[in-house]
Amino acid sequence: MNERLEIIVGGSKYHRDLVQRALDGDKRFETHDPSVLKKFECAHWLFGRKYIYWIYGRGPSLWRHIYLWVKRNPILIIHWIGTDVLNESNNKKGVAKLYSAIWKKLFLRKQKKGGLINFAGSPWLVNELASLGIDATYLPLTTIDENQLGSTKSEIIKDIDFLSYVPYSRFQFYGGDKILYLAERWPDYTFLLIHPDLNEIPLDFSQKMPSNVILSPRVDNAKMSEMYQRSRFFVRYTEHDGLSLSVLEALYYKLHVLWTYDFPHTIKIENQEQISSLIPKLINEWAPNEIGHMYVMENFSMEKWRTDFVNSINNNLKE
């Protein structure tokens, strides 16, 4: 594909903004905001080789954008990244069940016409989608860009032993209860939990936190970089996951990652007792995770992602 790829980027706002920044400034792409779909001028998207790249979920709404589903063009690229796959596997009832049936019929018809490409953000999501009858190509998202993340300063004091991201609204799903258990069992180690919805946490709940647990709201990129570099370990105790961007970032900053999934240069959480009993040994033997840093730099850089993105589109269109 030598011509410029004209593409609307939509879906989850966080991931949409991430991809928009990644593609802007690269001469291979001409990106547009999904708001153009609401304008009369969007009619030209029905002709020629144009793309709508939708990150998270089923793609554009059937009710608002049915015209995108009944024709081959524009080509829809749906990027499944985690919870959206879990939601798809859940049983539907009532109106949701009817919508799902209509969507699946149009989805398969557009796919048969060659107007639909599915990407999955991790190898295990490829398998989960296959069990739902959806054929997807593995393409991870990434934030690994040295120009954005900055250097990894080894001289920063490591005053946070365990860092984690745990929204209060999904506290158990993100393993918040299990992380608190670890903090209670090992009171000499510091746990910092980032809650994007910190203002929603009831006062009595926060007051019951062990004294070695620090709560933080969502912070900007510069502050997040500092938190990573002050930390030894990153804990990702999720019930279900895609290839977490926070795991890649933690590896970039040379943290050791404890995760419920098997991934190179991380420590897999098999069960609560196994990981809890490991903690003193992990602390005592800690050293910067240099090999994890090199792994994400070589395999998940933003520049590599942009090239893989174009190649994956080409390969799917040839099939």
ROVOMAR-203972 format. One record per atom (N, C-alpha, C): atom name; x, y, z; residue number from 1. Coordinates in steps of 0.1 Angstrom, whole numbers, plus 5000, padded with zeros to 4 digits. Atoms other than C-alpha are relative to their C-alpha. Last residue first. Layout:
residues N
atom:u:v:w:n
CA:X:Y:Z:NUM
...
***
This chain:
residues 319
atom:u:v:w:n
N:5006:5013:4998:319
CA:4934:4870:5020:319
C:4987:4998:4993:319
N:4995:5009:5010:318
CA:4952:4900:5004:318
C:4993:4986:5002:318
N:5007:4997:5013:317
CA:4931:4925:5024:317
C:5004:4991:4989:317
N:5014:5004:4999:316
CA:4942:4909:5057:316
C:4993:5002:4987:316
N:5001:5014:4999:315
CA:4979:4911:5048:315
C:4986:4995:5000:315
N:4997:5006:5013:314
CA:4977:4947:5038:314
C:4998:4985:4999:314
N:5011:4996:5009:313
CA:4959:4957:5070:313
C:5003:4994:4986:313
N:5011:5008:4996:312
CA:4985:4938:5091:312
C:4988:5003:4991:312
N:4998:5014:5005:311
CA:5013:4954:5072:311
C:4989:4991:5003:311
N:5001:5000:5014:310
CA:5000:4989:5079:310
C:5001:4986:4994:310
N:5013:4997:5003:309
CA:4996:4982:5116:309
C:4997:5000:4985:309
N:5008:5012:4999:308
CA:5029:4964:5118:308
C:4985:5003:4997:308
N:4997:5009:5011:307
CA:5046:4995:5105:307
C:4992:4988:5000:307
N:5005:4994:5012:306
CA:5029:5018:5130:306
C:5002:4992:4987:306
N:5015:5001:5001:305
CA:5035:4994:5158:305
C:4995:5006:4987:305
N:5003:5014:5004:304
CA:5072:4991:5151:304
C:4985:4999:4998:304
N:4996:5001:5014:303
CA:5075:5029:5153:303
C:4997:4987:4994:303
N:5010:4993:5008:302
CA:5056:5029:5186:302
C:5003:4999:4985:302
N:4998:4986:5002:301
CA:5080:5004:5201:301
C:4989:5005:4991:301
N:5013:4992:4998:300
CA:5065:4971:5213:300
C:5003:5015:4998:300
N:5012:5006:5006:299
CA:5090:4943:5203:299
C:4987:5009:5000:299
N:4998:5007:5013:298
CA:5125:4957:5207:298
C:4987:4995:4994:298
N:4994:4991:5009:297
CA:5118:4983:5234:297
C:5002:4993:4986:297
N:5011:4992:5005:296
CA:5094:4959:5252:296
C:5006:5010:4990:296
N:5010:5008:5008:295
CA:5121:4932:5254:295
C:4989:5009:4995:295
N:4995:5003:5014:294
CA:5149:4956:5263:294
C:4990:4993:4992:294
N:4999:4987:5007:293
CA:5130:4969:5294:293
C:5004:4998:4985:293
N:5014:4996:5003:292
CA:5121:4934:5305:292
C:4999:5013:4992:292
N:5004:5008:5011:291
CA:5158:4924:5302:291
C:4985:5003:4996:291
N:4994:4996:5012:290
CA:5168:4953:5324:290
C:4995:4992:4988:290
N:5004:5010:5010:289
CA:5143:4946:5352:289
C:5006:5004:4986:289
N:5007:4995:5011:288
CA:5162:4967:5378:288
C:4997:4989:4989:288
N:4991:4992:5009:287
CA:5173:4946:5407:287
C:4992:5005:4989:287
N:5003:4991:5011:286
CA:5153:4930:5435:286
C:5011:5007:4994:286
N:4992:5002:5012:285
CA:5166:4900:5454:285
C:4997:5010:4989:285
N:4986:5002:4996:284
CA:5154:4910:5489:284
C:5009:4998:4987:284
N:4994:4988:4995:283
CA:5121:4923:5476:283
C:5015:4999:5003:283
N:5000:4990:5011:282
CA:5113:4893:5455:282
C:5006:5013:5004:282
N:4989:5004:5009:281
CA:5123:4869:5483:281
C:5001:5010:4989:281
N:4987:4996:4994:280
CA:5100:4888:5508:280
C:5012:4997:4991:280
N:4997:4986:4999:279
CA:5071:4887:5483:279
C:5014:5003:5007:279
N:4988:4995:5008:278
CA:5072:4851:5472:278
C:5005:5014:5004:278
N:4988:5006:4994:277
CA:5049:4838:5500:277
C:5013:5004:4993:277
N:4998:4994:4987:276
CA:5022:4862:5489:276
C:5013:4995:5006:276
N:4994:4987:5002:275
CA:5025:4852:5453:275
C:5003:5007:5013:275
N:4987:5001:5007:274
CA:5020:4815:5460:274
C:5006:5014:4999:274
N:4990:5004:4991:273
CA:4993:4821:5486:273
C:5014:4999:4993:273
N:4997:4990:4989:272
CA:4971:4842:5464:272
C:5012:4996:5009:272
N:5011:5000:4990:271
CA:4972:4820:5433:271
C:5005:5010:5011:271
N:5007:5013:5001:270
CA:4992:4815:5401:270
C:4988:5000:5010:270
N:5007:5003:4987:269
CA:5004:4851:5398:269
C:4991:4988:4998:269
N:5014:5004:5001:268
CA:5028:4850:5369:268
C:4994:4998:5014:268
N:5002:5011:4990:267
CA:5061:4869:5373:267
C:4985:4997:5000:267
N:5009:4996:4989:266
CA:5070:4890:5342:266
C:4999:4988:5009:266
N:4993:4992:4990:265
CA:5099:4887:5318:265
C:4991:5006:5010:265
N:4985:5000:4998:264
CA:5078:4873:5290:264
C:5005:5010:5010:264
N:4995:4991:5009:263
CA:5040:4870:5297:263
C:5015:5001:5002:263
N:4987:5004:5003:262
CA:5018:4845:5315:262
C:5006:5008:4988:262
N:4997:5006:5013:261
CA:4988:4862:5328:261
C:5014:4997:4998:261
N:5007:5012:5001:260
CA:4977:4870:5363:260
C:5001:4993:4987:260
N:5012:4999:5008:259
CA:5004:4896:5366:259
C:4993:4986:5000:259
N:5008:5012:4995:258
CA:5033:4905:5389:258
C:4986:5001:4993:258
N:5014:5000:5001:257
CA:5056:4929:5369:257
C:4994:4987:5006:257
N:5004:5014:5002:256
CA:5092:4936:5377:256
C:4985:5000:5002:256
N:5006:5006:4989:255
CA:5099:4973:5371:255
C:4998:4985:4997:255
N:4992:5010:4993:254
CA:5124:4984:5345:254
C:4994:4995:5013:254
N:4994:4993:4989:253
CA:5106:5016:5334:253
C:5008:4990:5009:253
N:4992:4989:5006:252
CA:5098:5000:5300:252
C:5008:5006:5011:252
N:4988:5007:5005:251
CA:5085:4969:5319:251
C:5010:5010:4994:251
N:4992:5005:4988:250
CA:5061:4991:5338:250
C:5013:4993:4996:250
N:4994:4988:4994:249
CA:5050:5008:5306:249
C:5009:4996:5012:249
N:4989:4996:5010:248
CA:5043:4974:5289:248
C:5008:5012:5006:248
N:4990:5010:4999:247
CA:5023:4963:5320:247
C:5012:5003:4991:247
N:4993:4997:4988:246
CA:5004:4996:5320:246
C:5011:4989:5003:246
N:4990:4989:5003:245
CA:4995:4991:5284:245
C:5008:5003:5012:245
N:5001:4988:4993:244
CA:4978:4958:5294:244
C:5011:5010:4996:244
N:4986:4997:4997:243
CA:4978:4931:5268:243
C:5000:5014:5005:243
N:4993:5001:5013:242
CA:4942:4921:5272:242
C:5014:5002:5003:242
N:4991:4989:5005:241
CA:4928:4912:5306:241
C:5003:4999:4985:241
N:4999:5002:5015:240
CA:4904:4892:5327:240
C:5007:5012:4994:240
N:5007:5012:5003:239
CA:4903:4887:5365:239
C:5000:4996:4985:239
N:5013:4999:5007:238
CA:4930:4914:5369:238
C:4994:4986:4999:238
N:5007:5012:4994:237
CA:4958:4913:5395:237
C:4986:4999:4994:237
N:5011:5000:5009:236
CA:4983:4936:5377:236
C:4992:4987:5003:236
N:5009:5012:4998:235
CA:5009:4944:5403:235
C:4988:5002:4991:235
N:5013:4996:5005:234
CA:5039:4966:5393:234
C:4991:4988:5001:234
N:5009:5010:5006:233
CA:5071:4961:5413:233
C:4987:5007:4995:233
N:4992:5013:5003:232
CA:5101:4982:5423:232
C:4992:4991:4992:232
N:5005:5013:4997:231
CA:5086:5017:5422:231
C:5009:4989:4997:231
N:4998:5001:4985:230
CA:5100:5053:5423:230
C:4996:4986:5005:230
N:4986:5001:4997:229
CA:5105:5051:5385:229
C:5003:5000:5015:229
N:4994:5013:5005:228
CA:5069:5041:5379:228
C:5015:5000:5005:228
N:5005:5011:4992:227
CA:5057:5069:5401:227
C:5006:4987:4996:227
N:4993:5000:4987:226
CA:5079:5095:5383:226
C:4996:4989:5009:226
N:4986:5005:5003:225
CA:5066:5084:5349:225
C:5008:5000:5013:225
N:5001:5014:5001:224
CA:5030:5088:5363:224
C:5014:4994:4997:224
N:5001:5005:4986:223
CA:5038:5123:5375:223
C:5000:4985:4999:223
N:4987:4997:4993:222
CA:5050:5133:5340:222
C:5000:4994:5014:222
N:4989:5009:5005:221
CA:5021:5115:5323:221
C:5013:5002:5007:221
N:4996:4998:5013:220
CA:4994:5132:5344:220
C:5012:4992:4996:220
N:4990:4989:5001:219
CA:4979:5116:5375:219
C:5004:5002:4985:219
N:4994:5001:5013:218
CA:4948:5095:5382:218
C:5010:5012:4999:218
N:5009:4998:5012:217
CA:4941:5098:5419:217
C:5008:4998:4988:217
N:4997:4989:5008:216
CA:4964:5083:5446:216
C:4990:5001:4989:216
N:5009:4999:5010:215
CA:4959:5060:5476:215
C:5003:5013:4992:215
N:5002:4986:5004:214
CA:4988:5049:5498:214
C:4990:5001:4988:214
N:5007:4998:5013:213
CA:4987:5016:5515:213
C:4998:5015:4998:213
N:4990:5001:5010:212
CA:5012:5009:5544:212
C:4995:5001:4985:212
N:4992:4988:5000:211
CA:4987:5021:5570:211
C:5011:5000:4990:211
N:4988:5001:4992:210
CA:4963:4994:5560:210
C:5009:5012:4999:210
N:4988:5004:5007:209
CA:4931:5008:5545:209
C:5012:4998:5009:209
N:4997:5014:4996:208
CA:4901:5010:5568:208
C:5012:4994:4993:208
N:4994:5000:4986:207
CA:4900:5048:5566:207
C:5003:4986:5005:207
N:4986:4996:5000:206
CA:4896:5045:5528:206
C:5006:5000:5014:206
N:4993:5010:5007:205
CA:4864:5025:5531:205
C:5015:5003:5000:205
N:4998:5011:4991:204
CA:4849:5047:5558:204
C:5009:4989:4993:204
N:4990:4997:4990:203
CA:4855:5077:5536:203
C:5003:4989:5009:203
N:5006:4996:4987:202
CA:4836:5062:5507:202
C:5011:5002:5010:202
N:4997:5010:4990:201
CA:4857:5061:5474:201
C:4994:5005:5013:201
N:5012:5008:4998:200
CA:4840:5082:5447:200
C:5002:4990:5011:200
N:5010:4992:4993:199
CA:4867:5109:5448:199
C:4987:4993:5003:199
N:4997:4999:4986:198
CA:4894:5083:5440:198
C:4989:5008:5008:198
N:5012:4995:4994:197
CA:4878:5075:5406:197
C:5001:5002:5015:197
N:5004:4989:5008:196
CA:4911:5071:5387:196
C:4987:5006:5005:196
N:5015:5001:5002:195
CA:4923:5051:5417:195
C:4996:5012:4991:195
N:5005:4989:5008:194
CA:4961:5045:5417:194
C:4985:4998:4997:194
N:5011:5004:5009:193
CA:4971:5022:5445:193
C:4995:5012:4993:193
N:5007:4988:5005:192
CA:5005:5026:5461:192
C:4990:4996:4990:192
N:5009:5003:5012:191
CA:5017:4997:5483:191
C:4994:5013:4996:191
N:5010:4989:5004:190
CA:5046:5002:5507:190
C:4993:4996:4987:190
N:4998:4995:5013:189
CA:5063:4972:5524:189
C:4989:5010:4996:189
N:4987:4993:5001:188
CA:5068:4966:5561:188
C:5002:5005:4986:188
N:5001:4986:4996:187
CA:5031:4957:5566:187
C:5013:5008:4998:187
N:4987:4995:5001:186
CA:5034:4924:5546:186
C:5000:5015:5003:186
N:4991:5010:4996:185
CA:5003:4904:5554:185
C:5014:5005:5001:185
N:5002:5003:4986:184
CA:4981:4935:5554:184
C:5010:4989:5005:184
N:4995:4989:4992:183
CA:4995:4947:5521:183
C:4999:4997:5015:183
N:4985:5000:5000:182
CA:4991:4913:5505:182
C:5006:5011:5009:182
N:4995:5011:4992:181
CA:4955:4912:5516:181
C:5015:4999:5001:181
N:5001:4996:4986:180
CA:4950:4947:5503:180
C:5004:4989:5009:180
N:4988:4991:4997:179
CA:4963:4935:5469:179
C:4999:5005:5014:179
N:4989:5009:4999:178
CA:4937:4906:5470:178
C:5013:5008:5003:178
N:5001:5007:4987:177
CA:4908:4930:5477:177
C:5012:4991:5002:177
N:4998:4991:4989:176
CA:4919:4953:5449:176
C:5000:4993:5013:176
N:4993:5007:4989:175
CA:4921:4924:5424:175
C:5003:5009:5012:175
N:4986:4997:5001:174
CA:4912:4945:5393:174
C:5008:4995:5012:174
N:4996:5004:5013:173
CA:4878:4928:5391:173
C:5015:5003:4998:173
N:4997:5015:5000:172
CA:4874:4932:5428:172
C:5005:4995:4987:172
N:4990:5003:4990:171
CA:4877:4970:5428:171
C:5004:4985:5000:171
N:4998:5014:5004:170
CA:4858:4977:5396:170
C:5011:4994:5009:170
N:5013:5005:5006:169
CA:4842:5010:5406:169
C:5001:4986:4996:169
N:5009:5004:4989:168
CA:4872:5017:5429:168
C:4987:4993:4994:168
N:5012:4991:4999:167
CA:4895:5017:5399:167
C:4991:4994:5011:167
N:5012:5007:4995:166
CA:4927:4997:5408:166
C:4988:5010:5000:166
N:5012:4992:5005:165
CA:4960:5006:5391:165
C:4988:4992:5003:165
N:5011:5007:5007:164
CA:4990:4991:5410:164
C:4989:5010:4996:164
N:5009:4990:5007:163
CA:5024:5000:5424:163
C:4989:4992:4993:163
N:5010:5006:5009:162
CA:5043:4978:5449:162
C:4991:5011:4995:162
N:4997:5014:5003:161
CA:5075:4987:5467:161
C:4991:4994:4989:161
N:5012:5008:5002:160
CA:5073:5024:5465:160
C:5003:4986:4997:160
N:5007:5000:4987:159
CA:5103:5043:5480:159
C:4986:4994:4999:159
N:5011:5009:5001:158
CA:5127:5034:5452:158
C:4992:4999:5013:158
N:5002:5009:4988:157
CA:5150:5064:5452:157
C:4987:4992:4998:157
N:5011:4996:4992:156
CA:5157:5078:5417:156
C:4998:4990:5011:156
N:4996:4994:4988:155
CA:5192:5071:5405:155
C:4989:5004:5009:155
N:4997:5010:4989:154
CA:5182:5045:5379:154
C:5003:5006:5013:154
N:4989:4995:4991:153
CA:5166:5072:5357:153
C:5002:4991:5012:153
N:5002:5008:4988:152
CA:5146:5056:5329:152
C:5012:5003:5009:152
N:4989:5009:4996:151
CA:5145:5082:5301:151
C:4996:4992:5013:151
N:4988:4994:4995:150
CA:5114:5098:5286:150
C:5010:4989:5005:150
N:4998:5006:4987:149
CA:5079:5082:5282:149
C:5013:5006:5007:149
N:5011:4997:4991:148
CA:5069:5104:5253:148
C:5002:4996:5014:148
N:5002:4986:5000:147
CA:5101:5106:5232:147
C:4988:5004:5009:147
N:4990:4993:4991:146
CA:5110:5071:5243:146
C:4998:5015:5000:146
N:4994:4989:5009:145
CA:5077:5058:5227:145
C:5010:5007:5010:145
N:4986:5000:4998:144
CA:5063:5026:5242:144
C:5007:5009:4990:144
N:4997:4986:4997:143
CA:5026:5034:5244:143
C:5015:5002:5001:143
N:4988:4997:4992:142
CA:5015:5002:5227:142
C:5000:5015:5003:142
N:4999:4986:4999:141
CA:4985:4984:5211:141
C:5013:5003:5009:141
N:5000:4993:4987:140
CA:4991:4948:5203:140
C:5000:5015:4998:140
N:4993:4987:5001:139
CA:4982:4933:5169:139
C:4999:5007:5013:139
N:4994:4994:4988:138
CA:4971:4896:5168:138
C:5007:5013:4996:138
N:4986:4999:5001:137
CA:4948:4890:5138:137
C:5006:5006:5012:137
N:4992:4987:4997:136
CA:4912:4881:5144:136
C:5015:4998:4999:136
N:4986:5002:5004:135
CA:4887:4855:5132:135
C:5007:5013:5001:135
N:4994:4988:5006:134
CA:4854:4858:5151:134
C:5015:4998:4998:134
N:5002:5000:5015:133
CA:4833:4827:5157:133
C:5006:5012:4993:133
N:5012:4992:5003:132
CA:4830:4833:5194:132
C:4997:5000:4985:132
N:5011:5008:4994:131
CA:4856:4806:5203:131
C:4986:5007:4998:131
N:5002:5012:5008:130
CA:4879:4824:5178:130
C:4988:4991:5005:130
N:5009:4996:5011:129
CA:4874:4856:5198:129
C:4997:4988:4990:129
N:5013:4998:4994:128
CA:4888:4839:5229:128
C:4990:5004:4989:128
N:5007:5013:4998:127
CA:4917:4825:5209:127
C:4986:5002:5006:127
N:5002:5006:5013:126
CA:4927:4859:5194:126
C:4992:4986:5003:126
N:5012:4995:5005:125
CA:4922:4873:5229:125
C:4997:4995:4986:125
N:5012:5007:4994:124
CA:4948:4849:5242:124
C:4987:5006:4996:124
N:5002:5014:5006:123
CA:4974:4862:5216:123
C:4988:4993:5007:123
N:4991:5010:4993:122
CA:4968:4898:5228:122
C:4998:4987:4993:122
N:4989:4994:4993:121
CA:4953:4931:5214:121
C:5010:4990:5007:121
N:5001:5003:4986:120
CA:4931:4914:5188:120
C:5012:5004:5007:120
N:4987:5002:4992:119
CA:4926:4928:5154:119
C:4997:4997:5014:119
N:5000:5000:4985:118
CA:4895:4923:5132:118
C:5014:4998:5005:118
N:4988:5006:4995:117
CA:4892:4934:5096:117
C:4999:5000:5015:117
N:4998:5000:4986:116
CA:4859:4940:5078:116
C:5013:4993:5004:116
N:5000:4986:4994:115
CA:4850:4950:5043:115
C:5002:5001:5014:115
N:4987:4995:4999:114
CA:4860:4918:5025:114
C:5001:5014:5005:114
N:4997:4991:5011:113
CA:4825:4910:5014:113
C:5014:5005:5000:113
N:5000:5008:5012:112
CA:4824:4880:5038:112
C:5003:5008:4987:112
N:4988:5008:5000:111
CA:4833:4903:5066:111
C:5002:4992:4988:111
N:4989:4991:5004:110
CA:4805:4926:5058:110
C:5013:4994:4999:110
N:5003:4997:5014:109
CA:4780:4897:5059:109
C:5011:5010:4995:109
N:4996:5012:5008:108
CA:4795:4883:5091:108
C:4998:5003:4985:108
N:4985:5002:4998:107
CA:4792:4917:5109:107
C:5005:4989:4991:107
N:4994:4990:5008:106
CA:4757:4923:5095:106
C:5015:4999:5000:106
N:5003:5003:5014:105
CA:4745:4890:5109:105
C:5006:5010:4991:105
N:4992:5011:5004:104
CA:4764:4895:5142:104
C:4997:4997:4985:104
N:4986:4996:5002:103
CA:4750:4930:5146:103
C:5008:4988:4995:103
N:4999:4992:5013:102
CA:4714:4918:5141:102
C:5014:5004:4997:102
N:5003:5009:5011:101
CA:4718:4890:5167:101
C:5001:5008:4987:101
N:4988:5009:5002:100
CA:4736:4913:5192:100
C:4997:4991:4988:100
N:4990:4992:5006:99
CA:4708:4939:5189:99
C:5012:4991:4996:99
N:5004:4997:5013:98
CA:4682:4913:5196:98
C:5010:5008:4992:98
N:4999:5012:5008:97
CA:4701:4900:5226:97
C:4996:5002:4986:97
N:4986:5002:5002:96
CA:4706:4935:5240:96
C:5002:4987:4992:96
N:4995:4991:5011:95
CA:4669:4942:5235:95
C:5014:4997:4997:95
N:5009:4990:5005:94
CA:4659:4912:5257:94
C:5006:5008:4988:94
N:5014:5002:4998:93
CA:4688:4892:5272:93
C:4993:5012:4994:93
N:5008:4988:5002:92
CA:4725:4887:5264:92
C:4985:4997:5002:92
N:5014:5002:5005:91
CA:4748:4860:5277:91
C:4992:5013:4999:91
N:5011:5001:4990:90
CA:4784:4872:5282:90
C:4986:4998:4993:90
N:5003:5014:4997:89
CA:4810:4863:5255:89
C:4989:4999:5011:89
N:5006:5008:5012:88
CA:4808:4897:5239:88
C:4997:4986:5004:88
N:5014:4995:5001:87
CA:4814:4915:5273:87
C:4993:4992:4988:87
N:5007:5006:4989:86
CA:4846:4895:5278:86
C:4985:5003:4999:86
N:5001:5014:5003:85
CA:4858:4905:5244:85
C:4992:4992:5011:85
N:5010:5001:5011:84
CA:4850:4941:5251:84
C:4998:4986:4996:84
N:5013:5002:4994:83
CA:4869:4937:5284:83
C:4989:4999:4990:83
N:5001:5006:4986:82
CA:4901:4931:5266:82
C:4986:4998:5005:82
N:4989:4998:4991:81
CA:4914:4949:5235:81
C:4999:4994:5014:81
N:5005:5005:4987:80
CA:4894:4941:5204:80
C:5011:5000:5010:80
N:4989:5004:4991:79
CA:4904:4963:5175:79
C:4995:4996:5013:79
N:5005:5000:4986:78
CA:4877:4966:5148:78
C:5012:4994:5008:78
N:4990:5007:4992:77
CA:4889:4977:5114:77
C:4996:5001:5014:77
N:5000:4999:4985:76
CA:4859:4986:5092:76
C:5012:4992:5006:76
N:4996:5012:4992:75
CA:4865:4990:5055:75
C:5001:5003:5015:75
N:4986:5000:4996:74
CA:4844:5019:5041:74
C:5004:4987:5007:74
N:4992:4989:4996:73
CA:4832:5003:5019:73
C:4992:5010:5009:73
N:4987:5005:4997:72
CA:4817:4968:5017:72
C:5009:5012:5005:72
N:4992:5000:5012:71
CA:4782:4982:5021:71
C:5014:4995:5004:71
N:5007:5007:5011:70
CA:4755:4974:5047:70
C:5008:4999:4987:70
N:5000:5015:4999:69
CA:4776:4981:5078:69
C:4994:4993:4988:69
N:4986:5005:5000:68
CA:4786:5017:5073:68
C:5001:4985:5000:68
N:4995:5000:5014:67
CA:4750:5026:5062:67
C:5015:4995:5000:67
N:5003:5012:5007:66
CA:4738:5015:5096:66
C:5006:4999:4986:66
N:4991:5000:5012:65
CA:4756:5044:5113:65
C:4997:4987:4992:65
N:4996:4987:5005:64
CA:4734:5057:5141:64
C:5007:4999:4987:64
N:5011:4991:5001:63
CA:4714:5025:5149:63
C:5004:5013:4993:63
N:5009:5003:5011:62
CA:4742:5001:5141:62
C:4989:5010:4998:62
N:5014:5004:4997:61
CA:4766:5019:5163:61
C:4992:4997:4988:61
N:5010:4989:5000:60
CA:4802:5021:5151:60
C:4986:4994:5002:60
N:4999:4991:5011:59
CA:4825:4991:5160:59
C:4989:5011:5001:59
N:5005:5005:5013:58
CA:4818:4961:5181:58
C:5001:5009:4988:58
N:5014:5003:5003:57
CA:4839:4969:5211:57
C:4997:4996:4986:57
N:5009:5005:4989:56
CA:4872:4986:5217:56
C:4986:4998:4996:56
N:4992:5007:4990:55
CA:4893:5005:5191:55
C:4990:4998:5012:55
N:5008:4999:4988:54
CA:4874:5013:5159:54
C:5007:4992:5011:54
N:4993:5008:4990:53
CA:4895:5021:5128:53
C:4994:5002:5014:53
N:5004:4996:4986:52
CA:4873:5033:5100:52
C:5006:4990:5010:52
N:5001:5008:4989:51
CA:4890:5030:5066:51
C:4994:5006:5013:51
N:5000:4992:4988:50
CA:4889:5044:5031:50
C:4998:4990:5012:50
N:4994:5008:4989:49
CA:4896:5027:4998:49
C:5002:5009:5012:49
N:4985:5001:5000:48
CA:4872:5043:4974:48
C:5005:4992:5012:48
N:4994:5003:5013:47
CA:4835:5052:4981:47
C:5016:5000:5001:47
N:5006:5012:5005:46
CA:4813:5051:5012:46
C:5007:4996:4986:46
N:4993:5011:4994:45
CA:4836:5076:5029:45
C:4994:4987:4995:45
N:4988:5004:5008:44
CA:4825:5102:5004:44
C:5007:4988:5006:44
N:5004:5009:5011:43
CA:4791:5103:5022:43
C:5012:4995:4991:43
N:4996:5014:4998:42
CA:4807:5116:5053:42
C:4997:4991:4989:42
N:4989:5003:5008:41
CA:4803:5152:5040:41
C:5005:4985:5001:41
N:5004:5004:5013:40
CA:4768:5153:5054:40
C:5012:4995:4991:40
N:5002:4990:5009:39
CA:4782:5153:5089:39
C:4996:4995:4986:39
N:5013:4994:4998:38
CA:4777:5129:5117:38
C:4997:5011:4990:38
N:5010:5009:5004:37
CA:4805:5106:5105:37
C:4986:5006:5002:37
N:5003:4998:5014:36
CA:4829:5135:5106:36
C:4989:4991:4996:36
N:5010:4990:5002:35
CA:4827:5134:5144:35
C:4996:5002:4986:35
N:5012:5006:5003:34
CA:4848:5102:5143:34
C:4988:5009:4999:34
N:5008:5002:4988:33
CA:4879:5124:5141:33
C:4987:4993:4996:33
N:5012:4992:4998:32
CA:4900:5120:5110:32
C:4994:4996:5013:32
N:5010:5004:4990:31
CA:4935:5107:5102:31
C:4989:5010:5002:31
N:5008:4988:4998:30
CA:4956:5109:5071:30
C:4989:4997:5009:30
N:5014:5000:4996:29
CA:4983:5083:5073:29
C:4994:5014:4999:29
N:5007:5011:5006:28
CA:5016:5073:5056:28
C:4985:5000:5003:28
N:5005:4997:5013:27
CA:5030:5107:5062:27
C:4993:4989:4994:27
N:4995:5011:5009:26
CA:5033:5101:5099:26
C:4994:5002:4986:26
N:4986:4996:5003:25
CA:5027:5134:5118:25
C:5007:4989:4991:25
N:4999:4986:5004:24
CA:4995:5121:5134:24
C:5015:5003:4997:24
N:5000:4999:5015:23
CA:4995:5083:5135:23
C:5002:5014:4995:23
N:4990:5009:5006:22
CA:5007:5077:5171:22
C:5000:5002:4985:22
N:4987:4994:4998:21
CA:4988:5108:5185:21
C:5011:4991:4992:21
N:4999:4987:5008:20
CA:4956:5095:5169:20
C:5013:5007:5002:20
N:4997:5004:5014:19
CA:4963:5060:5183:19
C:5001:5013:4991:19
N:4986:5006:5001:18
CA:4966:5073:5219:18
C:5003:4997:4985:18
N:4990:4989:4999:17
CA:4936:5096:5215:17
C:5014:4995:4999:17
N:5001:4992:5012:16
CA:4915:5067:5203:16
C:5010:5011:5000:16
N:4992:5007:5010:15
CA:4928:5045:5231:15
C:4999:5007:4987:15
N:4986:5001:4996:14
CA:4917:5069:5258:14
C:5008:4994:4989:14
N:4994:4987:5001:13
CA:4884:5078:5240:13
C:5015:4999:5003:13
N:4997:4995:4986:12
CA:4873:5042:5235:12
C:5009:5013:4999:12
N:5000:5010:4989:11
CA:4861:5039:5199:11
C:5002:5006:5013:11
N:5011:4999:4990:10
CA:4870:5060:5169:10
C:5001:4989:5010:10
N:4996:5007:4988:9
CA:4899:5067:5144:9
C:4989:5002:5011:9
N:5007:4994:4988:8
CA:4887:5077:5109:8
C:5004:4991:5012:8
N:5006:5008:4989:7
CA:4913:5067:5083:7
C:4993:5008:5011:7
N:5010:4991:4994:6
CA:4928:5077:5050:6
C:4991:4993:5010:6
N:5011:5007:4994:5
CA:4959:5056:5043:5
C:4991:5010:5007:5
N:5003:4996:4986:4
CA:4982:5075:5020:4
C:4988:4993:5005:4
N:5008:4988:4999:3
CA:4990:5056:4988:3
C:4998:5003:5015:3
N:4991:4988:5002:2
CA:5019:5031:4987:2
C:4992:5013:5003:2
N:5009:4988:5000:1
CA:5000:5000:5000:1
C:5009:5012:5000:1
***
